[in-house]
Amino acid sequence: MTAILLQLAALFSVLSLLAVGGGNAVLPEMQRQAVDVHHWMTNREFLDVFAISRAAPGPGTLVVILVGLKAAGFWGAAVAFVAMFTPSGLMVHLAARVWHRARHTGWYGLLEQALAPLAIGLTFAGGIALARGMTHDMLPLAITAVATLLLAFTETHPLLVMAGGAILLVAGG
């Protein structure tokens, strides 16, 4: 069990520092490590804990707690949480102090513009990694497509879209 806790601490402390633009940026690597490298869970289980973390209030990176829980129980969840949020939290605190002091320098705007496409690209990579692990049955694909269109082009409340998708999956499955 100690070995798994050390693996969780090492993995999530590194991912914490790589999560530029948010936790979605490291989802592909988190999934690869949890499923393919360490075999803590299956692809389906990862998608399930990801969905649970998105439905729960709080940051989306709470998925790390569920991965840690699956890998090593309560202590795994605690280690994963601390490892994911402590390094980046400290780094953000220090970076914010520098960032606010540099607001009137020439490189400030340039760096801000350079980081935006990076964050967007990493977020898309996270979506692609999750889509690869998804079942490729027609009903879930159709529900995903309709939900995406509804959320992108209407002002339908996301909870209604999620509830509708869940009802369709239960009725069709």
Buried (B, 14 or more C-beta within 10 A) or exposed (E): EEEBBEBBBEBBBBBBEEBEBBBBBBBBBBBEBBBEEBEBBEBEBBBBBBBEBEEEEEEBBBBBBBBBBBBBEEBBBBBBBBBBBEBBEEEEEEEEEEEEEEEEEEEEEEEEEEEEEEBEEBBEBBEEBBEEBEEEEEEBEEBEEBBEEBBEEEEEEEEEBBEBBEEBEEEEE
